[in-house]
Amino acid sequence: MAKRATFHDAQVLRRARAARRRAPEAKQTAADAYREAATEIEVKMEALVEVLEAHHAKHQARPGDWSLVGDLSEIRAKLNEALAFLGRS
């Protein structure tokens, strides 16, 4: 199982970006760019879980609100698109 991204990983990511802005002559390798992108995706996926938990609380308070269903339908479509892009449907 892959290591979960943490707040510390997000800090490392921000520091790496800041360092590249300060030193544009430094060359980034594909491995570095891949690791940075993967870490950013993991951090955003964890944030998505947190936001979905808050969204679920809204639904509990307003179970008849179809706009909340629309929100999830939009997110589901975007996730399906991302999975299809990576070759998994």
LUMPA-234687 format. One record per residue: residue in one letter; residue number from 1; x, y, z of N, C-alpha, C, O in turn. Coordinates in steps of 0.001 Angstrom, whole numbers. Example, Ala and Ser with C-alpha at 12.3 -4.5 7.8 and 13.67 -1.06 7.14 Angstrom:
<nodes>
NODE:type:seq:nxx:nyy:nzz:caxx:cayy:cazz:cxx:cyy:czz:oxx:oyy:ozz
NODE:a:1:13190:-5690:7800:12300:-4500:7800:13200:-3300:7800:14236:-3319:8465
NODE:s:2:12850:-2250:7080:13670:-1060:7140:12900:30:7870:13409:1138:8039
</nodes>
This chain:
<nodes>
NODE:type:seq:nxx:nyy:nzz:caxx:cayy:cazz:cxx:cyy:czz:oxx:oyy:ozz
NODE:m:1:850:-1182:0:0:0:0:890:1237:0:1910:1285:687
NODE:a:2:492:2221:-770:1271:3444:-883:1209:4252:408:216:4240:1136
NODE:k:3:2302:4946:657:2373:5812:1831:1404:6970:1654:1345:7576:584
NODE:r:4:648:7278:2694:-296:8399:2629:442:9715:2741:1376:9854:3531
NODE:a:5:19:10668:1953:598:12006:2027:192:12648:3349:-905:12415:3858
NODE:t:6:1071:13439:3881:803:14100:5150:954:15597:4999:1373:16095:3954
NODE:f:7:606:16307:6059:809:17749:6062:2278:18060:5839:2620:19028:5159
NODE:h:8:3159:17224:6422:4596:17417:6237:4963:17305:4755:5777:18086:4262
NODE:d:9:4371:16345:4044:4632:16204:2608:4240:17471:1858:4946:17904:947
NODE:a:10:3118:18061:2242:2672:19296:1598:3668:20420:1862:3929:21236:977
NODE:q:11:4228:20471:3076:5236:21488:3377:6484:21273:2533:7051:22232:2010
NODE:v:12:6914:20034:2396:8087:19705:1581:7836:20137:143:8720:20700:-502
NODE:l:13:6641:19875:-355:6268:20254:-1704:6365:21764:-1892:6920:22233:-2885
NODE:r:14:5828:22525:-942:5887:23987:-1049:7326:24484:-1005:7683:25398:-1748
NODE:r:15:8159:23897:-144:9566:24312:-64:10308:24011:-1366:11129:24809:-1817
NODE:a:16:10018:22864:-1962:10679:22496:-3218:10303:23469:-4322:11155:23865:-5117
NODE:r:17:9044:23854:-4379:8614:24827:-5392:9278:26176:-5163:9734:26818:-6109
NODE:a:18:9332:26603:-3912:9966:27893:-3589:11440:27863:-3958:11970:28846:-4476
NODE:a:19:12104:26750:-3698:13525:26630:-4021:13739:26717:-5527:14701:27338:-5981
NODE:r:20:12855:26103:-6302:12996:26175:-7761:12785:27594:-8259:13437:28017:-9214
NODE:r:21:11879:28339:-7623:11660:29728:-8050:12891:30575:-7752:13225:31483:-8513
NODE:r:22:13565:30277:-6642:14762:31044:-6280:15961:30654:-7133:16849:31475:-7360
NODE:a:23:15998:29418:-7605:17153:28935:-8362:16679:28356:-9696:16673:27137:-9864
NODE:p:24:16284:29203:-10644:15731:28695:-11900:16748:27920:-12733:16362:27173:-13632
NODE:e:25:18049:28084:-12450:19050:27360:-13221:19120:25887:-12830:19694:25082:-13564
NODE:a:26:18553:25530:-11698:18557:24132:-11270:17630:23327:-12174:16512:23749:-12468
NODE:k:27:18108:22169:-12607:17320:21306:-13487:16534:20295:-12649:17086:19642:-11764
NODE:q:28:15268:20181:-12938:14428:19214:-12245:14403:17934:-13077:14253:17982:-14298
NODE:t:29:14548:16821:-12425:14486:15547:-13134:13030:15108:-13273:12149:15607:-12572
NODE:a:30:12794:14175:-14181:11451:13627:-14348:11010:12940:-13056:9844:13023:-12671
NODE:a:31:11937:12267:-12395:11601:11590:-11135:11171:12599:-10076:10221:12356:-9331
NODE:d:32:11871:13732:-10010:11501:14778:-9052:10111:15332:-9377:9281:15494:-8482
NODE:a:33:9863:15617:-10642:8569:16171:-11052:7444:15177:-10790:6357:15561:-10357
NODE:y:34:7706:13897:-11054:6699:12863:-10818:6366:12776:-9340:5195:12742:-8961
NODE:r:35:7392:12741:-8509:7197:12648:-7055:6427:13868:-6547:5544:13736:-5698
NODE:e:36:6755:15043:-7058:6070:16275:-6648:4594:16220:-7041:3719:16549:-6240
NODE:a:37:4327:15803:-8275:2942:15726:-8739:2157:14680:-7947:1007:14913:-7574
NODE:a:38:2777:13530:-7692:2098:12466:-6943:1778:12927:-5523:691:12657:-5012
NODE:t:39:2708:13612:-4894:2480:14113:-3535:1342:15128:-3524:483:15102:-2643
NODE:e:40:1345:16020:-4510:280:17026:-4579:-1084:16360:-4773:-2068:16771:-4160
NODE:i:41:-1142:15345:-5615:-2400:14628:-5842:-2861:13944:-4561:-4045:13997:-4228
NODE:e:42:-1950:13306:-3841:-2314:12628:-2596:-2842:13613:-1562:-3816:13323:-867
NODE:v:43:-2203:14780:-1456:-2659:15805:-511:-4065:16278:-895:-4924:16459:-31
NODE:k:44:-4290:16475:-2190:-5604:16945:-2635:-6676:15874:-2449:-7827:16195:-2156
NODE:m:45:-6304:14599:-2619:-7277:13528:-2398:-7687:13464:-928:-8857:13238:-619
NODE:e:46:-6737:13661:-30:-7075:13689:1392:-7972:14882:1706:-8908:14766:2498
NODE:a:47:-7692:16020:1090:-8542:17199:1287:-9945:16927:750:-10931:17364:1343
NODE:l:48:-10037:16211:-365:-11339:15871:-932:-12156:15031:43:-13356:15253:197
NODE:v:49:-11518:14073:699:-12218:13248:1684:-12771:14125:2806:-13911:13944:3234
NODE:e:50:-11972:15064:3274:-12424:15958:4341:-13597:16817:3885:-14563:17001:4627
NODE:v:51:-13515:17337:2677:-14598:18178:2148:-15866:17344:1955:-16969:17822:2217
NODE:l:52:-15711:16105:1499:-16879:15240:1325:-17548:14921:2653:-18772:14805:2716
NODE:e:53:-16765:14779:3708:-17346:14548:5034:-18193:15750:5460:-19286:15578:6001
NODE:a:54:-17698:16951:5220:-18467:18159:5547:-19712:18244:4659:-20778:18657:5117
NODE:h:55:-19574:17853:3398:-20702:17875:2468:-21777:16883:2929:-22972:17162:2832
NODE:h:56:-21341:15737:3426:-22287:14734:3939:-23080:15304:5119:-24274:15041:5257
NODE:a:57:-22417:16069:5950:-23119:16697:7089:-24201:17648:6583:-25281:17727:7169
NODE:k:58:-23915:18375:5492:-24935:19262:4907:-26118:18429:4420:-27274:18803:4616
NODE:h:59:-25819:17303:3788:-26890:16439:3284:-27737:15891:4437:-28958:15789:4314
NODE:q:60:-27101:15541:5543:-27842:15050:6705:-28823:16113:7192:-29938:15799:7609
NODE:a:61:-28395:17367:7135:-29259:18457:7590:-30342:18799:6566:-31418:19274:6929
NODE:r:62:-30048:18553:5275:-30988:18904:4204:-31130:17728:3230:-30698:17834:2082
NODE:p:63:-31717:16626:3657:-31761:15420:2816:-32541:15582:1519:-32358:14785:599
NODE:g:64:-33394:16574:1417:-34178:16780:197:-33549:17762:-779:-34160:18092:-1796
NODE:d:65:-32366:18226:-497:-31706:19252:-1318:-31007:18600:-2511:-29953:17981:-2360
NODE:w:66:-31601:18743:-3693:-31048:18135:-4901:-29752:18803:-5356:-28985:18203:-6109
NODE:s:67:-29497:20027:-4917:-28244:20675:-5330:-27040:19920:-4768:-25975:19895:-5385
NODE:l:68:-27212:19309:-3601:-26122:18523:-3014:-25861:17267:-3836:-24716:16839:-3977
NODE:v:69:-26914:16684:-4373:-26759:15537:-5272:-26008:15976:-6531:-25137:15261:-7028
NODE:g:70:-26350:17142:-7029:-25657:17687:-8205:-24175:17885:-7953:-23348:17612:-8823
NODE:d:71:-23841:18360:-6762:-22423:18524:-6407:-21676:17202:-6543:-20617:17136:-7166
NODE:l:72:-22241:16152:-5952:-21575:14849:-5981:-21539:14262:-7387:-20579:13585:-7756
NODE:s:73:-22576:14518:-8165:-22584:14032:-9545:-21451:14666:-10344:-20807:14001:-11155
NODE:e:74:-21216:15928:-10114:-20124:16635:-10795:-18768:16072:-10382:-17908:15835:-11231
NODE:i:75:-18578:15862:-9098:-17317:15298:-8598:-17118:13888:-9143:-16020:13532:-9570
NODE:r:76:-18180:13088:-9128:-18083:11718:-9646:-17664:11727:-11115:-16822:10927:-11522
NODE:a:77:-18241:12619:-11909:-17897:12697:-13334:-16425:13062:-13524:-15743:12491:-14375
NODE:k:78:-15944:14011:-12731:-14542:14413:-12844:-13596:13298:-12404:-12544:13101:-13013
NODE:l:79:-13962:12573:-11359:-13140:11436:-10922:-13133:10337:-11982:-12092:9733:-12244
NODE:n:80:-14288:10076:-12590:-14350:9084:-13662:-13458:9498:-14832:-12782:8663:-15433
NODE:e:81:-13461:10786:-15148:-12614:11305:-16218:-11133:11100:-15891:-10355:10692:-16754
NODE:a:82:-10746:11382:-14651:-9356:11204:-14247:-8961:9723:-14309:-7873:9389:-14779
NODE:l:83:-9831:8855:-13844:-9536:7416:-13893:-9432:6922:-15330:-8549:6126:-15649
NODE:a:84:-10324:7388:-16197:-10268:6993:-17597:-8965:7490:-18249:-8366:6784:-19061
NODE:f:85:-8541:8684:-17894:-7294:9236:-18430:-6111:8352:-18056:-5184:8172:-18845
NODE:l:86:-6153:7806:-16852:-5057:6938:-16383:-5239:5489:-16826:-4444:4624:-16458
NODE:g:87:-6275:5219:-17611:-6457:3896:-18156:-7263:2953:-17308:-7179:1735:-17466
NODE:r:88:-8040:3506:-16415:-8852:2670:-15530:-10251:3249:-15457:-10416:4423:-15127
NODE:s:89:-11251:2457:-15756:-12609:2995:-15735:-13450:2383:-14657:-14620:2735:-14512
</nodes>
